[in-house]
Amino acid sequence: MARAHQAATTFAIAGGIWLLGLLGILPLSETIQSEVWPTLPLVALVSLGAYAFINIGYNLLVFRECPEAFQELMQEIQEAKDDLRAKNVDIA
């Protein structure tokens, strides 16, 4: 729960700062306040999505094969099929 609490605190602080800038309480130039500042949540969301996409892609790329896990899974599948056949369940 500590990690969720930390993430919630971080998002609350970032959201508060963003809201202060959006409402004009933070001293920002007019151009930044009207054109750049409102788009920051979208930029953050797109950046997070790109990071997640790259991270998942990289981890799939370097994922090692596990032949022993494959054999174990195939054995469990065969056991399940045998169990279903023993109970007269038709499997294709």
N, CA, C and O atoms as a DFTB+ gen file, in Angstrom:
368 C
 N C O
     1  1       0.826      -1.200       0.000
     2  2       0.000       0.000       0.000
     3  2       0.863       1.254       0.000
     4  3       0.409       2.323      -0.408
     5  1       2.092       1.128       0.452
     6  2       2.962       2.294       0.511
     7  2       3.237       2.844      -0.886
     8  3       3.323       4.058      -1.075
     9  1       3.375       1.947      -1.866
    10  2       3.640       2.402      -3.223
    11  2       2.429       3.114      -3.817
    12  3       2.576       4.114      -4.519
    13  1       1.247       2.604      -3.539
    14  2       0.024       3.257      -4.014
    15  2      -0.137       4.622      -3.341
    16  3      -0.554       5.590      -3.976
    17  1       0.194       4.688      -2.068
    18  2       0.116       5.959      -1.342
    19  2       1.104       6.961      -1.929
    20  3       0.780       8.138      -2.087
    21  1       2.302       6.497      -2.249
    22  2       3.311       7.372      -2.837
    23  2       2.860       7.872      -4.212
    24  3       3.033       9.048      -4.530
    25  1       2.288       6.992      -5.020
    26  2       1.813       7.393      -6.344
    27  2       0.662       8.389      -6.228
    28  3       0.613       9.372      -6.967
    29  1      -0.262       8.139      -5.303
    30  2      -1.390       9.055      -5.114
    31  2      -0.907      10.425      -4.656
    32  3      -1.414      11.450      -5.111
    33  1       0.065      10.444      -3.765
    34  2       0.617      11.717      -3.293
    35  2       1.293      12.469      -4.436
    36  3       1.120      13.680      -4.577
    37  1       2.061      11.751      -5.247
    38  2       2.743      12.381      -6.380
    39  2       1.742      12.966      -7.369
    40  3       1.909      14.096      -7.829
    41  1       0.698      12.197      -7.701
    42  2      -0.321      12.695      -8.630
    43  2      -1.089      13.871      -8.039
    44  3      -1.448      14.798      -8.765
    45  1      -1.345      13.848      -6.742
    46  2      -2.059      14.954      -6.106
    47  2      -1.224      16.233      -6.135
    48  3      -1.750      17.312      -6.409
    49  1       0.059      16.116      -5.858
    50  2       0.933      17.290      -5.874
    51  2       1.067      17.833      -7.297
    52  3       0.969      19.040      -7.518
    53  1       1.292      16.929      -8.268
    54  2       1.418      17.370      -9.661
    55  2       0.113      17.987     -10.149
    56  3       0.129      19.001     -10.847
    57  1      -1.015      17.384      -9.788
    58  2      -2.312      17.937     -10.176
    59  2      -2.573      19.286      -9.540
    60  3      -3.146      20.174     -10.173
    61  1      -2.157      19.448      -8.294
    62  2      -2.323      20.734      -7.622
    63  2      -1.495      21.828      -8.267
    64  3      -1.971      22.948      -8.458
    65  1      -0.255      21.503      -8.602
    66  2       0.605      22.487      -9.268
    67  2       0.038      22.843     -10.639
    68  3       0.036      24.008     -11.036
    69  1      -0.447      21.821     -11.362
    70  2      -1.035      22.080     -12.679
    71  2      -2.271      22.966     -12.554
    72  3      -2.467      23.878     -13.357
    73  1      -3.102      22.699     -11.552
    74  2      -4.312      23.493     -11.347
    75  2      -3.971      24.930     -10.959
    76  3      -4.628      25.870     -11.407
    77  1      -2.944      25.099     -10.125
    78  2      -2.524      26.455      -9.761
    79  2      -2.066      27.233     -10.994
    80  3      -2.363      28.419     -11.131
    81  1      -1.350      26.566     -11.880
    82  2      -0.927      27.232     -13.111
    83  2      -2.088      27.522     -14.032
    84  3      -2.124      28.565     -14.684
    85  1      -3.046      26.600     -14.091
    86  2      -4.204      26.781     -14.963
    87  2      -5.090      27.934     -14.487
    88  3      -5.652      28.668     -15.300
    89  1      -5.212      28.088     -13.177
    90  2      -6.049      29.154     -12.622
    91  2      -5.349      30.506     -12.578
    92  3      -5.962      31.510     -12.214
    93  1      -4.075      30.539     -12.944
    94  2      -3.351      31.801     -12.985
    95  2      -2.733      32.199     -11.663
    96  3      -2.294      33.340     -11.518
    97  1      -2.681      31.310     -10.704
    98  2      -2.085      31.630      -9.406
    99  2      -0.565      31.590      -9.502
   100  3       0.114      32.398      -8.868
   101  1      -0.025      30.662     -10.284
   102  2       1.421      30.625     -10.513
   103  2       1.783      31.694     -11.537
   104  3       1.058      31.886     -12.513
   105  1       2.895      32.389     -11.324
   106  2       3.287      33.436     -12.277
   107  2       3.875      32.827     -13.552
   108  3       5.057      32.485     -13.600
   109  1       3.045      32.698     -14.569
   110  2       3.475      32.173     -15.862
   111  2       3.177      33.203     -16.940
   112  3       2.270      34.022     -16.791
   113  1       3.938      33.161     -18.020
   114  2       3.647      34.090     -19.113
   115  2       2.304      33.720     -19.738
   116  3       1.838      32.588     -19.602
   117  1       1.703      34.656     -20.407
   118  2       0.373      34.454     -20.988
   119  2       0.383      33.330     -22.026
   120  3      -0.551      32.530     -22.089
   121  1       1.432      33.273     -22.829
   122  2       1.520      32.229     -23.858
   123  2       1.595      30.842     -23.229
   124  3       0.896      29.923     -23.656
   125  1       2.437      30.695     -22.223
   126  2       2.575      29.396     -21.558
   127  2       1.273      29.016     -20.869
   128  3       0.834      27.868     -20.949
   129  1       0.660      29.973     -20.196
   130  2      -0.561      29.673     -19.448
   131  2      -1.730      29.318     -20.366
   132  3      -2.548      28.469     -20.010
   133  1      -1.825      29.938     -21.517
   134  2      -2.986      29.691     -22.375
   135  2      -2.763      28.596     -23.414
   136  3      -3.726      27.965     -23.849
   137  1      -1.502      28.351     -23.826
   138  2      -1.266      27.392     -24.902
   139  2      -0.537      26.128     -24.459
   140  3      -0.865      25.034     -24.919
   141  1       0.436      26.262     -23.585
   142  2       1.263      25.115     -23.209
   143  2       0.707      24.399     -21.986
   144  3       0.574      23.175     -21.993
   145  1       0.387      25.136     -20.956
   146  2       0.000      24.551     -19.664
   147  2      -1.220      23.623     -19.747
   148  3      -1.200      22.562     -19.123
   149  1      -2.278      23.972     -20.486
   150  2      -3.442      23.074     -20.535
   151  2      -3.155      21.721     -21.197
   152  3      -3.873      20.752     -20.949
   153  1      -2.123      21.646     -22.031
   154  2      -1.837      20.388     -22.730
   155  2      -0.888      19.475     -21.966
   156  3      -0.632      18.361     -22.421
   157  1      -0.364      19.897     -20.835
   158  2       0.604      19.086     -20.098
   159  2       0.056      17.725     -19.652
   160  3       0.798      16.746     -19.728
   161  1      -1.190      17.602     -19.193
   162  2      -1.678      16.255     -18.847
   163  2      -1.708      15.312     -20.049
   164  3      -1.421      14.123     -19.910
   165  1      -2.051      15.828     -21.217
   166  2      -2.048      14.994     -22.417
   167  2      -0.629      14.564     -22.776
   168  3      -0.402      13.416     -23.155
   169  1       0.314      15.475     -22.657
   170  2       1.715      15.142     -22.928
   171  2       2.200      14.087     -21.942
   172  3       2.904      13.155     -22.329
   173  1       1.830      14.226     -20.678
   174  2       2.227      13.235     -19.674
   175  2       1.609      11.876     -19.971
   176  3       2.272      10.849     -19.823
   177  1       0.355      11.858     -20.387
   178  2      -0.319      10.597     -20.705
   179  2       0.312       9.917     -21.920
   180  3       0.517       8.704     -21.913
   181  1       0.617      10.683     -22.951
   182  2       1.260      10.121     -24.141
   183  2       2.660       9.619     -23.797
   184  3       3.077       8.567     -24.282
   185  1       3.385      10.359     -22.967
   186  2       4.722       9.928     -22.558
   187  2       4.660       8.637     -21.755
   188  3       5.486       7.744     -21.949
   189  1       3.696       8.533     -20.862
   190  2       3.530       7.311     -20.078
   191  2       3.189       6.131     -20.986
   192  3       3.710       5.031     -20.799
   193  1       2.325       6.354     -21.958
   194  2       1.984       5.291     -22.901
   195  2       3.182       4.855     -23.727
   196  3       3.377       3.660     -23.954
   197  1       3.987       5.810     -24.181
   198  2       5.181       5.472     -24.954
   199  2       6.177       4.697     -24.099
   200  3       6.782       3.731     -24.564
   201  1       6.345       5.120     -22.857
   202  2       7.242       4.403     -21.948
   203  2       6.760       2.973     -21.724
   204  3       7.558       2.037     -21.761
   205  1       5.471       2.801     -21.495
   206  2       4.927       1.459     -21.268
   207  2       5.097       0.596     -22.512
   208  3       5.467      -0.574     -22.404
   209  1       4.833       1.152     -23.685
   210  2       4.972       0.413     -24.936
   211  2       6.413      -0.030     -25.156
   212  3       6.664      -1.181     -25.513
   213  1       7.356       0.877     -24.946
   214  2       8.771       0.551     -25.128
   215  2       9.223      -0.459     -24.086
   216  3       9.962      -1.390     -24.407
   217  1       8.791      -0.290     -22.849
   218  2       9.183      -1.204     -21.778
   219  2       8.668      -2.615     -22.047
   220  3       9.418      -3.580     -21.903
   221  1       7.415      -2.747     -22.431
   222  2       6.851      -4.068     -22.731
   223  2       7.545      -4.670     -23.953
   224  3       7.873      -5.857     -23.953
   225  1       7.770      -3.877     -24.978
   226  2       8.451      -4.373     -26.172
   227  2       9.857      -4.857     -25.873
   228  3      10.270      -5.910     -26.359
   229  1      10.589      -4.104     -25.084
   230  2      11.954      -4.508     -24.728
   231  2      11.948      -5.802     -23.923
   232  3      12.745      -6.703     -24.182
   233  1      11.053      -5.889     -22.953
   234  2      11.001      -7.097     -22.129
   235  2      10.561      -8.315     -22.936
   236  3      11.000      -9.428     -22.648
   237  1       9.710      -8.133     -23.932
   238  2       9.371      -9.246     -24.816
   239  2      10.556      -9.636     -25.691
   240  3      10.739     -10.811     -26.010
   241  1      11.347      -8.662     -26.071
   242  2      12.505      -8.918     -26.914
   243  2      13.570      -9.723     -26.180
   244  3      14.184     -10.610     -26.774
   245  1      13.800      -9.436     -24.915
   246  2      14.858     -10.114     -24.162
   247  2      14.329     -11.280     -23.336
   248  3      15.074     -11.866     -22.550
   249  1      13.051     -11.625     -23.503
   250  2      12.468     -12.725     -22.738
   251  2      13.135     -14.030     -23.141
   252  3      13.191     -14.366     -24.324
   253  1      13.632     -14.751     -22.174
   254  2      14.310     -16.006     -22.484
   255  2      13.291     -17.134     -22.566
   256  3      12.231     -17.087     -21.943
   257  1      13.636     -18.132     -23.340
   258  2      12.761     -19.287     -23.469
   259  2      12.921     -20.186     -22.252
   260  3      13.999     -20.273     -21.665
   261  1      11.850     -20.842     -21.888
   262  2      11.847     -21.713     -20.715
   263  2      11.373     -23.103     -21.141
   264  3      10.188     -23.408     -21.009
   265  1      12.269     -23.950     -21.648
   266  2      11.823     -25.259     -22.127
   267  2      11.261     -26.143     -21.016
   268  3      10.348     -26.930     -21.263
   269  1      11.790     -26.027     -19.803
   270  2      11.257     -26.844     -18.706
   271  2       9.845     -26.406     -18.323
   272  3       9.012     -27.238     -17.962
   273  1       9.577     -25.120     -18.401
   274  2       8.219     -24.638     -18.126
   275  2       7.265     -25.093     -19.230
   276  3       6.102     -25.396     -18.961
   277  1       7.749     -25.142     -20.457
   278  2       6.930     -25.627     -21.565
   279  2       6.557     -27.093     -21.353
   280  3       5.400     -27.477     -21.524
   281  1       7.534     -27.898     -20.983
   282  2       7.263     -29.321     -20.752
   283  2       6.286     -29.515     -19.596
   284  3       5.402     -30.369     -19.662
   285  1       6.448     -28.719     -18.533
   286  2       5.536     -28.809     -17.392
   287  2       4.110     -28.424     -17.801
   288  3       3.146     -29.069     -17.390
   289  1       3.987     -27.391     -18.598
   290  2       2.672     -26.962     -19.063
   291  2       2.030     -28.023     -19.955
   292  3       0.838     -28.301     -19.826
   293  1       2.803     -28.610     -20.847
   294  2       2.266     -29.661     -21.710
   295  2       1.820     -30.871     -20.894
   296  3       0.815     -31.503     -21.217
   297  1       2.562     -31.194     -19.842
   298  2       2.185     -32.309     -18.968
   299  2       0.875     -31.997     -18.245
   300  3       0.011     -32.867     -18.131
   301  1       0.721     -30.775     -17.758
   302  2      -0.515     -30.391     -17.073
   303  2      -1.707     -30.416     -18.034
   304  3      -2.811     -30.800     -17.649
   305  1      -1.482     -30.008     -19.275
   306  2      -2.560     -30.050     -20.273
   307  2      -2.978     -31.493     -20.531
   308  3      -4.168     -31.795     -20.615
   309  1      -1.995     -32.380     -20.657
   310  2      -2.312     -33.788     -20.888
   311  2      -3.059     -34.386     -19.698
   312  3      -3.992     -35.169     -19.879
   313  1      -2.650     -34.019     -18.480
   314  2      -3.349     -34.504     -17.284
   315  2      -4.794     -34.007     -17.260
   316  3      -5.704     -34.748     -16.888
   317  1      -5.000     -32.757     -17.657
   318  2      -6.356     -32.205     -17.684
   319  2      -7.204     -32.918     -18.728
   320  3      -8.373     -33.213     -18.484
   321  1      -6.618     -33.196     -19.895
   322  2      -7.357     -33.929     -20.929
   323  2      -7.727     -35.329     -20.449
   324  3      -8.856     -35.781     -20.643
   325  1      -6.765     -36.017     -19.818
   326  2      -7.036     -37.362     -19.307
   327  2      -8.130     -37.334     -18.249
   328  3      -8.991     -38.213     -18.213
   329  1      -8.094     -36.326     -17.392
   330  2      -9.115     -36.197     -16.349
   331  2     -10.496     -35.963     -16.962
   332  3     -11.487     -36.538     -16.511
   333  1     -10.555     -35.118     -17.988
   334  2     -11.837     -34.856     -18.645
   335  2     -12.345     -36.091     -19.386
   336  3     -13.544     -36.370     -19.384
   337  1     -11.440     -36.825     -20.016
   338  2     -11.855     -38.054     -20.699
   339  2     -12.371     -39.087     -19.698
   340  3     -13.312     -39.823     -19.996
   341  1     -11.759     -39.145     -18.516
   342  2     -12.211     -40.081     -17.481
   343  2     -13.613     -39.726     -17.005
   344  3     -14.352     -40.590     -16.535
   345  1     -13.976     -38.453     -17.126
   346  2     -15.314     -38.006     -16.717
   347  2     -16.276     -37.979     -17.902
   348  3     -17.365     -37.412     -17.808
   349  1     -15.877     -38.592     -19.015
   350  2     -16.690     -38.680     -20.234
   351  2     -17.054     -37.313     -20.821
   352  3     -18.170     -37.106     -21.298
   353  1     -16.108     -36.398     -20.778
   354  2     -16.300     -35.085     -21.399
   355  2     -15.608     -35.124     -22.754
   356  3     -14.427     -35.457     -22.848
   357  1     -16.348     -34.783     -23.795
   358  2     -15.795     -34.811     -25.148
   359  2     -14.968     -33.553     -25.381
   360  3     -15.477     -32.436     -25.293
   361  1     -13.697     -33.747     -25.677
   362  2     -12.824     -32.607     -25.982
   363  2     -12.335     -32.755     -27.410
   364  3     -12.029     -33.859     -27.859
   365  1     -12.264     -31.664     -28.106
   366  2     -11.893     -31.710     -29.525
   367  2     -10.402     -31.678     -29.699
   368  3      -9.911     -31.710     -30.827
